[in-house]
Structure formats: C-alpha cells, structure tokens
C-alpha cells in the first residue's frame, strides 16, 4: 500500500462520507465522515460526524 511505501503511521481519507476508525498493520486509517450529514450528493441524510485528532507522544482520535 502507499501508506507502507511512504512509512505513514496515519492515513486520513474521505470520499465515502462514512465515519470509520481502523488500526491495521501498525497504521491508523481514519475517515471523518460528513460534517453536513450528506452522502455523495444525495438528499438523504446520514450521520453527521467529524474527527478530532490529538497528536503528541501518542495519537488520540475521537469520531
């Protein structure tokens, strides 16, 4: 994966507008979701969400 090639510890992505937080093979994978609750331009609302990352000696993520 690209994350391994560039030695990344954290990957933050979007596109799906669905919140998720995974830890796989030493890499945190975070999708903050949708702050407006809209998914892919649809009128139908989904869960409104954001992610807050606190980075210091360790990583703390709140979805």
mmCIF file as Biopython writes it, N, C-alpha, C and O atoms, coordinates in Angstrom:
data_model
#
loop_
_atom_site.group_PDB
_atom_site.id
_atom_site.type_symbol
_atom_site.label_atom_id
_atom_site.label_alt_id
_atom_site.label_comp_id
_atom_site.label_asym_id
_atom_site.label_entity_id
_atom_site.label_seq_id
_atom_site.pdbx_PDB_ins_code
_atom_site.Cartn_x
_atom_site.Cartn_y
_atom_site.Cartn_z
_atom_site.occupancy
_atom_site.B_iso_or_equiv
_atom_site.auth_seq_id
_atom_site.auth_asym_id
_atom_site.pdbx_PDB_model_num
ATOM 1   N N  . UNK A ? 1  ? 0.830   -1.189 0.000  1.0 0.0 1  A 1 
ATOM 2   C CA . UNK A ? 1  ? 0.000   0.000  0.000  1.0 0.0 1  A 1 
ATOM 3   C C  . UNK A ? 1  ? 0.871   1.248  0.000  1.0 0.0 1  A 1 
ATOM 4   O O  . UNK A ? 1  ? 2.051   1.197  0.348  1.0 0.0 1  A 1 
ATOM 5   N N  . UNK A ? 2  ? 0.286   2.348  -0.388 1.0 0.0 2  A 1 
ATOM 6   C CA . UNK A ? 2  ? 1.015   3.619  -0.418 1.0 0.0 2  A 1 
ATOM 7   C C  . UNK A ? 2  ? 1.474   4.000  0.980  1.0 0.0 2  A 1 
ATOM 8   O O  . UNK A ? 2  ? 2.590   4.492  1.149  1.0 0.0 2  A 1 
ATOM 9   N N  . UNK A ? 3  ? 0.635   3.781  1.981  1.0 0.0 3  A 1 
ATOM 10  C CA . UNK A ? 3  ? 0.987   4.142  3.359  1.0 0.0 3  A 1 
ATOM 11  C C  . UNK A ? 3  ? 2.274   3.452  3.796  1.0 0.0 3  A 1 
ATOM 12  O O  . UNK A ? 3  ? 3.117   4.077  4.438  1.0 0.0 3  A 1 
ATOM 13  N N  . UNK A ? 4  ? 2.437   2.196  3.465  1.0 0.0 4  A 1 
ATOM 14  C CA . UNK A ? 4  ? 3.658   1.468  3.835  1.0 0.0 4  A 1 
ATOM 15  C C  . UNK A ? 4  ? 4.869   1.986  3.066  1.0 0.0 4  A 1 
ATOM 16  O O  . UNK A ? 4  ? 5.958   2.106  3.627  1.0 0.0 4  A 1 
ATOM 17  N N  . UNK A ? 5  ? 4.680   2.291  1.787  1.0 0.0 5  A 1 
ATOM 18  C CA . UNK A ? 5  ? 5.811   2.770  0.970  1.0 0.0 5  A 1 
ATOM 19  C C  . UNK A ? 5  ? 6.358   4.090  1.478  1.0 0.0 5  A 1 
ATOM 20  O O  . UNK A ? 5  ? 7.565   4.324  1.414  1.0 0.0 5  A 1 
ATOM 21  N N  . UNK A ? 6  ? 5.488   4.959  1.984  1.0 0.0 6  A 1 
ATOM 22  C CA . UNK A ? 6  ? 5.945   6.262  2.476  1.0 0.0 6  A 1 
ATOM 23  C C  . UNK A ? 6  ? 6.137   6.266  3.988  1.0 0.0 6  A 1 
ATOM 24  O O  . UNK A ? 6  ? 6.371   7.316  4.587  1.0 0.0 6  A 1 
ATOM 25  N N  . UNK A ? 7  ? 6.037   5.091  4.600  1.0 0.0 7  A 1 
ATOM 26  C CA . UNK A ? 7  ? 6.251   4.922  6.040  1.0 0.0 7  A 1 
ATOM 27  C C  . UNK A ? 7  ? 5.281   5.771  6.872  1.0 0.0 7  A 1 
ATOM 28  O O  . UNK A ? 7  ? 5.680   6.380  7.864  1.0 0.0 7  A 1 
ATOM 29  N N  . UNK A ? 8  ? 4.012   5.808  6.466  1.0 0.0 8  A 1 
ATOM 30  C CA . UNK A ? 8  ? 2.992   6.585  7.181  1.0 0.0 8  A 1 
ATOM 31  C C  . UNK A ? 8  ? 2.445   5.792  8.361  1.0 0.0 8  A 1 
ATOM 32  O O  . UNK A ? 8  ? 2.275   4.576  8.281  1.0 0.0 8  A 1 
ATOM 33  N N  . UNK A ? 9  ? 2.177   6.483  9.435  1.0 0.0 9  A 1 
ATOM 34  C CA . UNK A ? 9  ? 1.538   5.877  10.604 1.0 0.0 9  A 1 
ATOM 35  C C  . UNK A ? 9  ? 0.037   6.129  10.616 1.0 0.0 9  A 1 
ATOM 36  O O  . UNK A ? 9  ? -0.724  5.393  11.245 1.0 0.0 9  A 1 
ATOM 37  N N  . UNK A ? 10 ? -0.382  7.189  9.906  1.0 0.0 10 A 1 
ATOM 38  C CA . UNK A ? 10 ? -1.789  7.597  9.895  1.0 0.0 10 A 1 
ATOM 39  C C  . UNK A ? 10 ? -2.208  7.913  8.461  1.0 0.0 10 A 1 
ATOM 40  O O  . UNK A ? 10 ? -1.484  8.589  7.730  1.0 0.0 10 A 1 
ATOM 41  N N  . UNK A ? 11 ? -3.377  7.422  8.066  1.0 0.0 11 A 1 
ATOM 42  C CA . UNK A ? 11 ? -3.971  7.763  6.772  1.0 0.0 11 A 1 
ATOM 43  C C  . UNK A ? 11 ? -5.355  8.337  7.055  1.0 0.0 11 A 1 
ATOM 44  O O  . UNK A ? 11 ? -6.176  7.707  7.722  1.0 0.0 11 A 1 
ATOM 45  N N  . UNK A ? 12 ? -5.603  9.541  6.541  1.0 0.0 12 A 1 
ATOM 46  C CA . UNK A ? 12 ? -6.911  10.177 6.689  1.0 0.0 12 A 1 
ATOM 47  C C  . UNK A ? 12 ? -7.499  10.300 5.285  1.0 0.0 12 A 1 
ATOM 48  O O  . UNK A ? 12 ? -6.866  10.850 4.384  1.0 0.0 12 A 1 
ATOM 49  N N  . UNK A ? 13 ? -8.709  9.785  5.109  1.0 0.0 13 A 1 
ATOM 50  C CA . UNK A ? 13 ? -9.311  9.807  3.779  1.0 0.0 13 A 1 
ATOM 51  C C  . UNK A ? 13 ? -10.781 10.192 3.880  1.0 0.0 13 A 1 
ATOM 52  O O  . UNK A ? 13 ? -11.345 10.254 4.972  1.0 0.0 13 A 1 
ATOM 53  N N  . UNK A ? 14 ? -11.374 10.442 2.762  1.0 0.0 14 A 1 
ATOM 54  C CA . UNK A ? 14 ? -12.790 10.790 2.709  1.0 0.0 14 A 1 
ATOM 55  C C  . UNK A ? 14 ? -13.473 9.990  1.620  1.0 0.0 14 A 1 
ATOM 56  O O  . UNK A ? 14 ? -13.270 8.781  1.514  1.0 0.0 14 A 1 
ATOM 57  N N  . UNK A ? 15 ? -14.259 10.638 0.830  1.0 0.0 15 A 1 
ATOM 58  C CA . UNK A ? 15 ? -14.983 10.124 -0.331 1.0 0.0 15 A 1 
ATOM 59  C C  . UNK A ? 15 ? -16.260 9.371  0.039  1.0 0.0 15 A 1 
ATOM 60  O O  . UNK A ? 15 ? -17.310 9.656  -0.536 1.0 0.0 15 A 1 
ATOM 61  N N  . UNK A ? 16 ? -16.211 8.432  0.964  1.0 0.0 16 A 1 
ATOM 62  C CA . UNK A ? 16 ? -17.414 7.658  1.280  1.0 0.0 16 A 1 
ATOM 63  C C  . UNK A ? 16 ? -18.367 8.413  2.195  1.0 0.0 16 A 1 
ATOM 64  O O  . UNK A ? 16 ? -19.552 8.084  2.251  1.0 0.0 16 A 1 
ATOM 65  N N  . UNK A ? 17 ? -17.879 9.412  2.907  1.0 0.0 17 A 1 
ATOM 66  C CA . UNK A ? 17 ? -18.666 10.197 3.860  1.0 0.0 17 A 1 
ATOM 67  C C  . UNK A ? 17 ? -19.183 9.355  5.024  1.0 0.0 17 A 1 
ATOM 68  O O  . UNK A ? 17 ? -20.105 9.770  5.726  1.0 0.0 17 A 1 
ATOM 69  N N  . UNK A ? 18 ? -18.604 8.192  5.231  1.0 0.0 18 A 1 
ATOM 70  C CA . UNK A ? 18 ? -18.992 7.321  6.341  1.0 0.0 18 A 1 
ATOM 71  C C  . UNK A ? 18 ? -17.852 7.266  7.347  1.0 0.0 18 A 1 
ATOM 72  O O  . UNK A ? 18 ? -16.728 6.919  6.985  1.0 0.0 18 A 1 
ATOM 73  N N  . UNK A ? 19 ? -18.128 7.605  8.616  1.0 0.0 19 A 1 
ATOM 74  C CA . UNK A ? 19 ? -17.049 7.616  9.601  1.0 0.0 19 A 1 
ATOM 75  C C  . UNK A ? 19 ? -16.522 6.215  9.884  1.0 0.0 19 A 1 
ATOM 76  O O  . UNK A ? 19 ? -17.282 5.250  9.977  1.0 0.0 19 A 1 
ATOM 77  N N  . UNK A ? 20 ? -15.187 6.130  10.021 1.0 0.0 20 A 1 
ATOM 78  C CA . UNK A ? 20 ? -14.596 4.863  10.436 1.0 0.0 20 A 1 
ATOM 79  C C  . UNK A ? 20 ? -13.220 5.120  11.023 1.0 0.0 20 A 1 
ATOM 80  O O  . UNK A ? 20 ? -12.554 6.104  10.700 1.0 0.0 20 A 1 
ATOM 81  N N  . UNK A ? 21 ? -12.820 4.217  11.884 1.0 0.0 21 A 1 
ATOM 82  C CA . UNK A ? 21 ? -11.507 4.275  12.509 1.0 0.0 21 A 1 
ATOM 83  C C  . UNK A ? 21 ? -10.996 2.850  12.615 1.0 0.0 21 A 1 
ATOM 84  O O  . UNK A ? 21 ? -11.599 2.019  13.293 1.0 0.0 21 A 1 
ATOM 85  N N  . UNK A ? 22 ? -9.892  2.567  11.950 1.0 0.0 22 A 1 
ATOM 86  C CA . UNK A ? 22 ? -9.298  1.234  11.969 1.0 0.0 22 A 1 
ATOM 87  C C  . UNK A ? 22 ? -7.828  1.335  12.341 1.0 0.0 22 A 1 
ATOM 88  O O  . UNK A ? 22 ? -7.200  2.375  12.144 1.0 0.0 22 A 1 
ATOM 89  N N  . UNK A ? 23 ? -7.292  0.266  12.871 1.0 0.0 23 A 1 
ATOM 90  C CA . UNK A ? 23 ? -5.857  0.146  13.105 1.0 0.0 23 A 1 
ATOM 91  C C  . UNK A ? 23 ? -5.439  -1.179 12.493 1.0 0.0 23 A 1 
ATOM 92  O O  . UNK A ? 23 ? -5.746  -2.244 13.029 1.0 0.0 23 A 1 
ATOM 93  N N  . UNK A ? 24 ? -4.733  -1.111 11.365 1.0 0.0 24 A 1 
ATOM 94  C CA . UNK A ? 24 ? -4.335  -2.317 10.640 1.0 0.0 24 A 1 
ATOM 95  C C  . UNK A ? 24 ? -2.844  -2.287 10.365 1.0 0.0 24 A 1 
ATOM 96  O O  . UNK A ? 24 ? -2.327  -1.313 9.817  1.0 0.0 24 A 1 
ATOM 97  N N  . UNK A ? 25 ? -2.162  -3.339 10.739 1.0 0.0 25 A 1 
ATOM 98  C CA . UNK A ? 25 ? -0.730  -3.481 10.443 1.0 0.0 25 A 1 
ATOM 99  C C  . UNK A ? 25 ? 0.078   -2.256 10.858 1.0 0.0 25 A 1 
ATOM 100 O O  . UNK A ? 25 ? 0.980   -1.831 10.137 1.0 0.0 25 A 1 
ATOM 101 N N  . UNK A ? 26 ? -0.244  -1.688 12.022 1.0 0.0 26 A 1 
ATOM 102 C CA . UNK A ? 26 ? 0.505   -0.550 12.537 1.0 0.0 26 A 1 
ATOM 103 C C  . UNK A ? 26 ? 0.139   0.788  11.931 1.0 0.0 26 A 1 
ATOM 104 O O  . UNK A ? 26 ? 0.840   1.775  12.155 1.0 0.0 26 A 1 
ATOM 105 N N  . UNK A ? 27 ? -0.945  0.849  11.165 1.0 0.0 27 A 1 
ATOM 106 C CA . UNK A ? 27 ? -1.362  2.093  10.518 1.0 0.0 27 A 1 
ATOM 107 C C  . UNK A ? 27 ? -2.790  2.436  10.946 1.0 0.0 27 A 1 
ATOM 108 O O  . UNK A ? 27 ? -3.692  1.605  10.847 1.0 0.0 27 A 1 
ATOM 109 N N  . UNK A ? 28 ? -2.985  3.668  11.423 1.0 0.0 28 A 1 
ATOM 110 C CA . UNK A ? 28 ? -4.322  4.157  11.745 1.0 0.0 28 A 1 
ATOM 111 C C  . UNK A ? 28 ? -4.976  4.619  10.444 1.0 0.0 28 A 1 
ATOM 112 O O  . UNK A ? 28 ? -4.374  5.371  9.678  1.0 0.0 28 A 1 
ATOM 113 N N  . UNK A ? 29 ? -6.198  4.174  10.195 1.0 0.0 29 A 1 
ATOM 114 C CA . UNK A ? 29 ? -6.945  4.561  8.999  1.0 0.0 29 A 1 
ATOM 115 C C  . UNK A ? 29 ? -8.213  5.269  9.473  1.0 0.0 29 A 1 
ATOM 116 O O  . UNK A ? 29 ? -9.044  4.680  10.164 1.0 0.0 29 A 1 
ATOM 117 N N  . UNK A ? 30 ? -8.349  6.539  9.091  1.0 0.0 30 A 1 
ATOM 118 C CA . UNK A ? 30 ? -9.422  7.380  9.625  1.0 0.0 30 A 1 
ATOM 119 C C  . UNK A ? 30 ? -10.203 8.030  8.488  1.0 0.0 30 A 1 
ATOM 120 O O  . UNK A ? 30 ? -9.623  8.620  7.577  1.0 0.0 30 A 1 
ATOM 121 N N  . UNK A ? 31 ? -11.517 7.913  8.555  1.0 0.0 31 A 1 
ATOM 122 C CA . UNK A ? 31 ? -12.410 8.663  7.678  1.0 0.0 31 A 1 
ATOM 123 C C  . UNK A ? 31 ? -13.313 9.468  8.603  1.0 0.0 31 A 1 
ATOM 124 O O  . UNK A ? 31 ? -14.106 8.885  9.343  1.0 0.0 31 A 1 
ATOM 125 N N  . UNK A ? 32 ? -13.212 10.806 8.579  1.0 0.0 32 A 1 
ATOM 126 C CA . UNK A ? 32 ? -14.005 11.613 9.498  1.0 0.0 32 A 1 
ATOM 127 C C  . UNK A ? 32 ? -15.502 11.609 9.217  1.0 0.0 32 A 1 
ATOM 128 O O  . UNK A ? 32 ? -16.282 12.053 10.059 1.0 0.0 32 A 1 
ATOM 129 N N  . UNK A ? 33 ? -15.917 11.123 8.063  1.0 0.0 33 A 1 
ATOM 130 C CA . UNK A ? 33 ? -17.348 11.088 7.745  1.0 0.0 33 A 1 
ATOM 131 C C  . UNK A ? 33 ? -17.786 12.348 7.037  1.0 0.0 33 A 1 
ATOM 132 O O  . UNK A ? 33 ? -17.077 12.856 6.168  1.0 0.0 33 A 1 
ATOM 133 N N  . UNK A ? 34 ? -18.953 12.860 7.402  1.0 0.0 34 A 1 
ATOM 134 C CA . UNK A ? 34 ? -19.534 14.036 6.757  1.0 0.0 34 A 1 
ATOM 135 C C  . UNK A ? 34 ? -20.047 15.002 7.814  1.0 0.0 34 A 1 
ATOM 136 O O  . UNK A ? 34 ? -20.966 14.676 8.565  1.0 0.0 34 A 1 
ATOM 137 N N  . UNK A ? 35 ? -19.458 16.186 7.874  1.0 0.0 35 A 1 
ATOM 138 C CA . UNK A ? 35 ? -19.889 17.187 8.854  1.0 0.0 35 A 1 
ATOM 139 C C  . UNK A ? 35 ? -21.303 17.684 8.573  1.0 0.0 35 A 1 
ATOM 140 O O  . UNK A ? 35 ? -21.991 18.144 9.484  1.0 0.0 35 A 1 
ATOM 141 N N  . UNK A ? 36 ? -21.743 17.596 7.317  1.0 0.0 36 A 1 
ATOM 142 C CA . UNK A ? 36 ? -23.079 18.075 6.956  1.0 0.0 36 A 1 
ATOM 143 C C  . UNK A ? 36 ? -24.126 16.974 6.974  1.0 0.0 36 A 1 
ATOM 144 O O  . UNK A ? 36 ? -25.324 17.252 6.939  1.0 0.0 36 A 1 
ATOM 145 N N  . UNK A ? 37 ? -23.678 15.720 7.029  1.0 0.0 37 A 1 
ATOM 146 C CA . UNK A ? 37 ? -24.614 14.606 7.022  1.0 0.0 37 A 1 
ATOM 147 C C  . UNK A ? 37 ? -25.070 14.196 5.639  1.0 0.0 37 A 1 
ATOM 148 O O  . UNK A ? 37 ? -25.918 13.314 5.506  1.0 0.0 37 A 1 
ATOM 149 N N  . UNK A ? 38 ? -24.518 14.826 4.592  1.0 0.0 38 A 1 
ATOM 150 C CA . UNK A ? 38 ? -24.886 14.484 3.223  1.0 0.0 38 A 1 
ATOM 151 C C  . UNK A ? 38 ? -23.907 13.442 2.696  1.0 0.0 38 A 1 
ATOM 152 O O  . UNK A ? 38 ? -22.698 13.552 2.901  1.0 0.0 38 A 1 
ATOM 153 N N  . UNK A ? 39 ? -24.437 12.437 2.020  1.0 0.0 39 A 1 
ATOM 154 C CA . UNK A ? 39 ? -23.604 11.366 1.478  1.0 0.0 39 A 1 
ATOM 155 C C  . UNK A ? 39 ? -23.632 11.407 -0.038 1.0 0.0 39 A 1 
ATOM 156 O O  . UNK A ? 39 ? -24.690 11.250 -0.648 1.0 0.0 39 A 1 
ATOM 157 N N  . UNK A ? 40 ? -22.488 11.616 -0.641 1.0 0.0 40 A 1 
ATOM 158 C CA . UNK A ? 40 ? -22.318 11.560 -2.099 1.0 0.0 40 A 1 
ATOM 159 C C  . UNK A ? 40 ? -23.327 12.415 -2.857 1.0 0.0 40 A 1 
ATOM 160 O O  . UNK A ? 40 ? -23.823 12.002 -3.906 1.0 0.0 40 A 1 
ATOM 161 N N  . UNK A ? 41 ? -23.633 13.589 -2.344 1.0 0.0 41 A 1 
ATOM 162 C CA . UNK A ? 41 ? -24.541 14.494 -3.028 1.0 0.0 41 A 1 
ATOM 163 C C  . UNK A ? 41 ? -26.005 14.113 -2.942 1.0 0.0 41 A 1 
ATOM 164 O O  . UNK A ? 41 ? -26.853 14.791 -3.521 1.0 0.0 41 A 1 
ATOM 165 N N  . UNK A ? 42 ? -26.315 13.050 -2.233 1.0 0.0 42 A 1 
ATOM 166 C CA . UNK A ? 42 ? -27.705 12.624 -2.092 1.0 0.0 42 A 1 
ATOM 167 C C  . UNK A ? 42 ? -28.435 13.538 -1.116 1.0 0.0 42 A 1 
ATOM 168 O O  . UNK A ? 42 ? -27.821 14.102 -0.211 1.0 0.0 42 A 1 
ATOM 169 N N  . UNK A ? 43 ? -29.715 13.681 -1.294 1.0 0.0 43 A 1 
ATOM 170 C CA . UNK A ? 43 ? -30.529 14.463 -0.371 1.0 0.0 43 A 1 
ATOM 171 C C  . UNK A ? 43 ? -30.667 13.720 0.955  1.0 0.0 43 A 1 
ATOM 172 O O  . UNK A ? 43 ? -30.710 14.338 2.019  1.0 0.0 43 A 1 
ATOM 173 N N  . UNK A ? 44 ? -30.737 12.406 0.885  1.0 0.0 44 A 1 
ATOM 174 C CA . UNK A ? 44 ? -30.886 11.586 2.090  1.0 0.0 44 A 1 
ATOM 175 C C  . UNK A ? 44 ? -29.718 11.833 3.049  1.0 0.0 44 A 1 
ATOM 176 O O  . UNK A ? 44 ? -28.552 11.737 2.668  1.0 0.0 44 A 1 
ATOM 177 N N  . UNK A ? 45 ? -30.054 12.146 4.278  1.0 0.0 45 A 1 
ATOM 178 C CA . UNK A ? 45 ? -29.018 12.437 5.264  1.0 0.0 45 A 1 
ATOM 179 C C  . UNK A ? 45 ? -28.473 11.166 5.892  1.0 0.0 45 A 1 
ATOM 180 O O  . UNK A ? 45 ? -29.170 10.159 6.019  1.0 0.0 45 A 1 
ATOM 181 N N  . UNK A ? 46 ? -27.206 11.243 6.282  1.0 0.0 46 A 1 
ATOM 182 C CA . UNK A ? 46 ? -26.565 10.184 7.049  1.0 0.0 46 A 1 
ATOM 183 C C  . UNK A ? 46 ? -26.137 10.789 8.381  1.0 0.0 46 A 1 
ATOM 184 O O  . UNK A ? 46 ? -26.500 11.922 8.700  1.0 0.0 46 A 1 
ATOM 185 N N  . UNK A ? 47 ? -25.393 10.059 9.129  1.0 0.0 47 A 1 
ATOM 186 C CA . UNK A ? 47 ? -24.899 10.540 10.422 1.0 0.0 47 A 1 
ATOM 187 C C  . UNK A ? 47 ? -23.943 11.712 10.199 1.0 0.0 47 A 1 
ATOM 188 O O  . UNK A ? 47 ? -23.016 11.611 9.396  1.0 0.0 47 A 1 
ATOM 189 N N  . UNK A ? 48 ? -24.162 12.816 10.904 1.0 0.0 48 A 1 
ATOM 190 C CA . UNK A ? 48 ? -23.229 13.940 10.862 1.0 0.0 48 A 1 
ATOM 191 C C  . UNK A ? 48 ? -22.056 13.595 11.772 1.0 0.0 48 A 1 
ATOM 192 O O  . UNK A ? 48 ? -22.249 13.184 12.916 1.0 0.0 48 A 1 
ATOM 193 N N  . UNK A ? 49 ? -20.845 13.762 11.261 1.0 0.0 49 A 1 
ATOM 194 C CA . UNK A ? 49 ? -19.689 13.396 12.073 1.0 0.0 49 A 1 
ATOM 195 C C  . UNK A ? 49 ? -18.450 14.177 11.656 1.0 0.0 49 A 1 
ATOM 196 O O  . UNK A ? 49 ? -18.335 14.642 10.522 1.0 0.0 49 A 1 
ATOM 197 N N  . UNK A ? 50 ? -17.539 14.304 12.595 1.0 0.0 50 A 1 
ATOM 198 C CA . UNK A ? 50 ? -16.208 14.850 12.355 1.0 0.0 50 A 1 
ATOM 199 C C  . UNK A ? 50 ? -15.238 14.006 13.175 1.0 0.0 50 A 1 
ATOM 200 O O  . UNK A ? 50 ? -15.654 13.226 14.032 1.0 0.0 50 A 1 
ATOM 201 N N  . UNK A ? 51 ? -13.967 14.164 12.912 1.0 0.0 51 A 1 
ATOM 202 C CA . UNK A ? 51 ? -12.948 13.503 13.723 1.0 0.0 51 A 1 
ATOM 203 C C  . UNK A ? 51 ? -12.061 14.566 14.334 1.0 0.0 51 A 1 
ATOM 204 O O  . UNK A ? 51 ? -11.730 15.561 13.689 1.0 0.0 51 A 1 
ATOM 205 N N  . UNK A ? 52 ? -11.685 14.353 15.565 1.0 0.0 52 A 1 
ATOM 206 C CA . UNK A ? 52 ? -10.741 15.230 16.245 1.0 0.0 52 A 1 
ATOM 207 C C  . UNK A ? 52 ? -9.516  14.397 16.572 1.0 0.0 52 A 1 
ATOM 208 O O  . UNK A ? 52 ? -9.613  13.396 17.281 1.0 0.0 52 A 1 
ATOM 209 N N  . UNK A ? 53 ? -8.368  14.805 16.060 1.0 0.0 53 A 1 
ATOM 210 C CA . UNK A ? 53 ? -7.124  14.097 16.319 1.0 0.0 53 A 1 
ATOM 211 C C  . UNK A ? 53 ? -6.278  14.918 17.270 1.0 0.0 53 A 1 
ATOM 212 O O  . UNK A ? 53 ? -6.048  16.105 17.041 1.0 0.0 53 A 1 
ATOM 213 N N  . UNK A ? 54 ? -5.824  14.297 18.320 1.0 0.0 54 A 1 
ATOM 214 C CA . UNK A ? 54 ? -4.890  14.918 19.247 1.0 0.0 54 A 1 
ATOM 215 C C  . UNK A ? 54 ? -3.582  14.155 19.111 1.0 0.0 54 A 1 
ATOM 216 O O  . UNK A ? 54 ? -3.507  12.971 19.438 1.0 0.0 54 A 1 
ATOM 217 N N  . UNK A ? 55 ? -2.555  14.838 18.626 1.0 0.0 55 A 1 
ATOM 218 C CA . UNK A ? 55 ? -1.281  14.183 18.370 1.0 0.0 55 A 1 
ATOM 219 C C  . UNK A ? 55 ? -0.223  14.758 19.302 1.0 0.0 55 A 1 
ATOM 220 O O  . UNK A ? 55 ? 0.027   15.963 19.310 1.0 0.0 55 A 1 
ATOM 221 N N  . UNK A ? 56 ? 0.387   13.886 20.079 1.0 0.0 56 A 1 
ATOM 222 C CA . UNK A ? 56 ? 1.507   14.252 20.947 1.0 0.0 56 A 1 
ATOM 223 C C  . UNK A ? 56 ? 2.415   13.033 20.994 1.0 0.0 56 A 1 
ATOM 224 O O  . UNK A ? 56 ? 2.818   12.529 19.946 1.0 0.0 56 A 1 
ATOM 225 N N  . UNK A ? 57 ? 2.740   12.558 22.170 1.0 0.0 57 A 1 
ATOM 226 C CA . UNK A ? 57 ? 3.523   11.324 22.275 1.0 0.0 57 A 1 
ATOM 227 C C  . UNK A ? 57 ? 2.737   10.145 21.712 1.0 0.0 57 A 1 
ATOM 228 O O  . UNK A ? 57 ? 3.314   9.163  21.244 1.0 0.0 57 A 1 
ATOM 229 N N  . UNK A ? 58 ? 1.424   10.258 21.765 1.0 0.0 58 A 1 
ATOM 230 C CA . UNK A ? 58 ? 0.556   9.207  21.232 1.0 0.0 58 A 1 
ATOM 231 C C  . UNK A ? 58 ? -0.527  9.873  20.386 1.0 0.0 58 A 1 
ATOM 232 O O  . UNK A ? 58 ? -0.607  11.100 20.316 1.0 0.0 58 A 1 
ATOM 233 N N  . UNK A ? 59 ? -1.341  9.068  19.759 1.0 0.0 59 A 1 
ATOM 234 C CA . UNK A ? 59 ? -2.429  9.575  18.926 1.0 0.0 59 A 1 
ATOM 235 C C  . UNK A ? 59 ? -3.755  9.255  19.590 1.0 0.0 59 A 1 
ATOM 236 O O  . UNK A ? 59 ? -4.008  8.110  19.965 1.0 0.0 59 A 1 
ATOM 237 N N  . UNK A ? 60 ? -4.602  10.264 19.737 1.0 0.0 60 A 1 
ATOM 238 C CA . UNK A ? 60 ? -5.942  10.069 20.288 1.0 0.0 60 A 1 
ATOM 239 C C  . UNK A ? 60 ? -6.930  10.540 19.235 1.0 0.0 60 A 1 
ATOM 240 O O  . UNK A ? 60 ? -6.833  11.666 18.745 1.0 0.0 60 A 1 
ATOM 241 N N  . UNK A ? 61 ? -7.886  9.678  18.884 1.0 0.0 61 A 1 
ATOM 242 C CA . UNK A ? 61 ? -8.866  10.008 17.849 1.0 0.0 61 A 1 
ATOM 243 C C  . UNK A ? 61 ? -10.257 9.914  18.438 1.0 0.0 61 A 1 
ATOM 244 O O  . UNK A ? 61 ? -10.601 8.930  19.092 1.0 0.0 61 A 1 
ATOM 245 N N  . UNK A ? 62 ? -11.060 10.949 18.201 1.0 0.0 62 A 1 
ATOM 246 C CA . UNK A ? 62 ? -12.468 10.925 18.597 1.0 0.0 62 A 1 
ATOM 247 C C  . UNK A ? 62 ? -13.297 11.103 17.344 1.0 0.0 62 A 1 
ATOM 248 O O  . UNK A ? 62 ? -13.106 12.065 16.600 1.0 0.0 62 A 1 
ATOM 249 N N  . UNK A ? 63 ? -14.219 10.182 17.103 1.0 0.0 63 A 1 
ATOM 250 C CA . UNK A ? 63 ? -15.131 10.294 15.960 1.0 0.0 63 A 1 
ATOM 251 C C  . UNK A ? 63 ? -16.446 10.864 16.419 1.0 0.0 63 A 1 
ATOM 252 O O  . UNK A ? 63 ? -17.358 11.041 15.611 1.0 0.0 63 A 1 
#
